[in-house]
Amino acid sequence: MVKKVAILTAGGFAPCLSSAIGGLIERYTQVAPEVEIIAYRHGYQGLLKGDYLVVDDTVRANAALLHKFGGSPVGNSRVKLTNAKDLVKRGLVAEGDNPLKVAADRLVADGVDVLHTIGGDDTNTTAADLAAYLAEHDYGLTVVGLPKTIDNDVVPIKQSLGAWTAAEQGAIFAENIVAEHNSGSRMLIVHEVMGRHCGWLTAATAAEYRKWLDTQEWLPEIGLSREAWDIHGVYVPEGVIDLAKEAERLSEVMDRVGNVTIFLSEGAGLDSIVAEMEAAGEEVPRDPFGHVKIDKINPGAWFGSKFAKKLSAEKVMIQKSGYFSRSAAANDADLALIKQCTDLAVDSALRGEPGVVGQDEENGDVLSVIAFDRIKGGKPFDIQQDWFKELLAGIGQEFPAPATAH
């Protein structure tokens, strides 16, 4: 019988965390009001430290407020429970401790029967490690995950929570950034969008932005032209970027239109950037999960420098929509999906069924509780989809050959 549940959010932000917490609280209050709820602060960090907030009657009565906000009210962090060296360095566990055991023992000490994790592939693979440890050592706890990532790159989940909102918000960000195209002559704008391995968000953001273009009226006689406000290149990790060929195409656009705007996935060309750094003897910064710290690499600036000279750009602007997009409150589409997922997450927890809740692409997109051992990160964006082909055709970009590895 479930008497107490814990909630944590982890990894980078996405426009669903606050709402997902609210949804879980609302569902428990509706179907099992006797169940106690706590929320660990700053994800697995709070779990290891025993640092949590109590969901009291005031929070239960006002949980709907959480749907109106972005971010996470209980806080996030990046913690990998199998990276003991990093956790010792950060003072979260003692030398020689097994972090999985520390976390498991803390859950027992706190009287937790169910742990709800809300995060992306790193969060849920860490949850899988913890769930496996709990099962192997007969702790009798259930872990139920919810998939959040603006990259929309969790296998086998069709749509991650928050990704729709992030694309919509990235397009809103672009409306103002692209307005800068006439702040100088021969302007090159690089809009860098989040997406380490997956180009879905970049493509979806570009598609949302062009939908906005379709709703506007233009007055080219005074310089207000759609072509100048349009996107002229979209680059994602899954497609090969022929820099020389693209520079030639975009140079013609610059001469004809007077400016060039590129939407770039932060992971596009990352291998080339890392290889260039390593060849120069530079250290490549990485996080506890071994991922390259993209904010330190700055792919947008790298691409901007490669294209600027070839396009004879007089001014280059690099803008990143990631933090603007990922911290937004969920839109209506995401709110509906979040409710479906949180309702199922609570129901599965009460019956003791572990896994990650999501639309299972390998099972007809049915909303299901997917076994942890089937969850993987780095799902590539399918560049063969018709809507993406139409997007590139609409901006005059040649369809790229698939990249060989991601």
N, C-alpha and C positions, 0 to 999 in steps of 0.2 A: 504493500500500500504506500502510495506517495504522500509523504507528510511535508516535505520541504524541497523546494527547487531553487537553483541558482542560475543566474543569467550573466553572461559576459559578452562583450563586444571586443573584437581584436583586429589587428592589421590596419590598413589605411581606411579612412572614412569612405562611406558611400551614402547616397541619399535614401537610406532605409533603416539605418541603425536605430535612431530614436523611435521611429514608427514601429519597428519590429519589437522593441522592448515594450512599447505601449500595447501592441497587439497581444503579446504573450500575457501581460498582466490582465488585460481585459478578458481574455479567454479563460484563464484560470479563475478569475473572479466570477465569471458566468457559470462555469461547469463544475468547479471544485473550489469554492471560496474558502474552505477550511485549510487549503494548502498554503504553507508559509512560503514567502518569496524573498530572496536576497539577490543583490547584484554586485558582483565583484568589480572593484574599481580598477580601471586600466587593464582589462583583459586578464590574461594568464599571470601577469605581474601581481595583480591583486589576489588571485587565487593562491599563488605561492606564499604571499605575505599574510593571507587571512584578512585582507582589507576589503570590506564590503559595506554596502548600504542596505538598510532594511526597507522593503516595500510595505509601508504601513497603510492604514485605512485612508489617510489623506491622499497618498499616491494612487491607491486603487480607485478612489472616487474621481480622480482627475487625470487618469491615465490617457484619456483622449487628447490632452494637450500635447502629448509627445508626438502625435501625428503631424503637428504643425511646424516642427523644427527639424533642421538638419543636424549633422554632427552626432555625437553620442553623449547623453547626459552623464553616463557613468565612466566614460573615458576609454581610450584604446592604448595599446602598446604593441610592439613587435617582439614576441617571445616565442622561442622554439624550445619545447620541453625536452627535446633530445640533444640539444646543444648545451651540455653541462658546462663546458669551458666558458662560454659566453655568460651563462647565468651566474657562475661563480664570480666572474669579473665584475658583473653588475651588482653583486651582493644579494642576489635573490635566493641562492642556495649556498650551503657550505661545501667546501672542498670534500670530495668523496661521496657526496649525496647523489642519489638518483633522482633527478627532478620529477620524473613521472611518479615515483613513490611519494615524494614530498607533496605533490599536487593531490594524489589519491588520499593520502593520510589527512590532508587539510580538509578535503571534502567530507571525510568521515567525521573529523573533529567538529566540523560546522554542522553536522547532522543532515547533509544534503543527500537526497535520493535521486534527483535528476539534475543534470547540468545542461543548460541550453547555451550553445556557442553560436554567435552570429559573426560570420567572417567569410573571407575568400578561401582560396585553395590552401594557403599556408595555415590559416586558422583551422580549417576543417581536417587537413592532414595531421595537424597537431592534435586535434580532437580525436582523430582516428587512432593515433599513437596512445593517447590517454585511455580511450575506450578499450583498446586491445589489452592494455596493462590492467585495467580494472577487471575485465573479464577473466584474464589469465590468472589473476590472483584472488578471484572470488570476492571482490568488493561489493557486488550486488548493486552497483549504481548504473544508471542509464544516461547516455549522452545523446542529445538530439541537436543537430546542427541546422542552421539556416544559411543559405548561400548569398553572401553579398560580395559583389565586386563590379565596379564600373567597367572593367575590361570584358565582362561577360564571357569568361574563358574557363569555366569549371566543367570538367567532364564528369557525368554525361548530362549536365543540366542545360536545358534550352535557354532559359532566361534568368539571369542572376538578378537578385533584388537591387534596385537602385540604378541599373544601367540605363533604362529608358530616360529617367530623369537627368542623368549626367549628360546624355546626348542632347537633350532639349536645352539644358543650361549652357552647354558648350556652344550651341548655336546662338543663344542670346548674347553670350560673351563676344562671339565673333561679329555680331551686328555692330558693336561699337568699335571693335578693333579694326575691322575692314574699312570703317569710315575714315580711318587714318590714311587711306591710300593716296589722298591728294595733299597730305601735309608736307609733301616735298615731291619734286619731280623724280621719275624713275624709281618709285618706291617698291621695295621687296618686303612683303610681310610674310613671316613664317609663324603660323598658329600651331604650336606644339600641343598635342592632345595626349593624355595619359594612355598607356597601353604598352606594357613591357614586351610581351610576346605576341599579343593579339591586336589586330587592327580593327576589330569590330567597332570600338567607340569612335575612332577617327572617322571611319566610313559612315557610321550612323549620325555623327555630329555634322558631317558635311551634307548628308542627305537632309537633315533637319534644317540646316541653314539655307539650302537651296529651295526648300519648301517655303521658307519665309520670303525668299527672293520672288517666288511665284506670286505672292500676294501683294507685291508692291507695284506702284505705277512709276514710270520713268520719264525723264525729260532730258534726253541726250543733247538737245540743242543748247543747254546751258551746262553740259558736262555731267549731268546726273544719268549715267548709263548703267544698265545692268551688267554689261561686260566688265566694267571697271570694278563693280561691287562683287563680281562672281569669284568663284574659286578656280584656280588655273592648274592646280596639281594636288593630288591626294596620294600620299605614300604610306603604305602599311608594311609590317614585317613579313607578311606572307607573299609579297610580290617583289620581284627583282627590280631594283632601281638602276637604270642605265643613266648615270649622271651626265655623260657626254651627250647622249641623245636627248635627254630631258632639258639640258641646258640650251641646246639648239632650238628646241620647240618653244621653250619659255622666253628665249631671247626675241623670237618673232612676236610673241604676245606682248613683251615689254615695249618693243618698237611700235606696235600697232595700237595697243590700249593705253600704254603709259605707266602701267604698274603691273605687278604680279603678286598674287596671294596663294600661298601653299598651306594645305592642312597636312600635318606631319604627325604620325604616330611616334611617340618617344622611343619605341623599340625598333623603328625602321632604320636599317643601316647600323644598328648597335654593334654588330660583330665587326664591321669595318672600323668603327671608331675605337673599339677596344684593341683590335689588332694594331692600329696605328699608334695607340698609347704604349702598348707593350713593346712595339718595335723601337720606340723612342726611349725605352727604359723607364717609363712612368708607372707608378703604382696605380692599379685599378681599384678604387674603393668598393667594398662589398658589405652587405648587411649580414645579420646573424643567419639568414637563410642561404647565404652564398650568392644572392642576387647583386648585380652591379648597381651601385647607388646612382641612379640616372640623374638625380638632381645635381650630382657632382660632375657628371660627364657632360651634360648640357647638349643633347643632340640637336636642338633647334639652332643653336649658335654654330655648331659644326656644319650643318647643312647650309645655313645662311652664308657662312664664309665660303663654302664651295661654289655656291650659285652666284654670289654677289658680283664677283669679278667677271664671270662669264656673261652675265646679263647687263653688265655696265650699270649696275644699280648705284644710284647716288645716295640712297639712304636705305638702311636695313632695319627692320623692326622685328624682334623676336618676342612673342607673347605666349604665355602658357595659361590654359584655361583649367588645368587640373584641380587646383585647390578651390577655385570658384565653383566648379561643377560638382565635385565630390562632397562638398559640405552643404549642399542645398537640401531643402525639405523635399520629401517625395511628392511627385506629381500624382494625378488621379489614377493613371494606369498602374504605377508602382504601388500605390496604396491598396488597390484592389488585389494585386498579386500578393502583397505582404499579408493581407488579411487571410487569404486562402492558405498561405504557407504557415502562418502562426497558429491558425485554428488546427491544422493537421499536426503541427509540431506538438501542441499541447495534448491533443487526443492520443498521439502515438506515445508520448511520454507517460501518460496515465496508464497505458496498457503495457508499458515496459518495452517498447520497440525502439531500439537505437537506430541511428542513421542520419542522413542529411535530407531535408525536405526540399523537393524541387520537381520541375517538369522533366521527366525521364525521356531523353531523346532516343534512348535505345529500347523504349517500351511505349512507342506511340505518343510521346509527349504527355503521358498521364502524370498528374501530380501524385507523387509517391514518396515514401520514406526509403531512400536509396542507401544501400549498405555502404559503410565507410570504405571498405576495400575497393569499391568501384569509383571513388572520388579521386580525381587527379586534376592538377592545374595545367595551365599552358595550352588549353584548347585553341587551336588556330581558327582564325576567321576564314570562312569559305569564300574566297574571292571569285568563285565561279557562280555565285548567286546572281540572278537576273538584275536585281535592283542595284547591285554594285556595278555591274557591267553598264547599265543605263546611266548611272551617275558619271562614270568615266567618259562614256560616249558624249554625254551632255556638256562636258567641259573640254572636249577635244583631246583627251589623253588616251594614248594607246594602252590597250589592256596589257598588264604586265605578265610575264612568265612567272609561274609559281617559284618561290624560293625553295631551295633544296632542303633547308633545315631551319628550325626555329628554336 
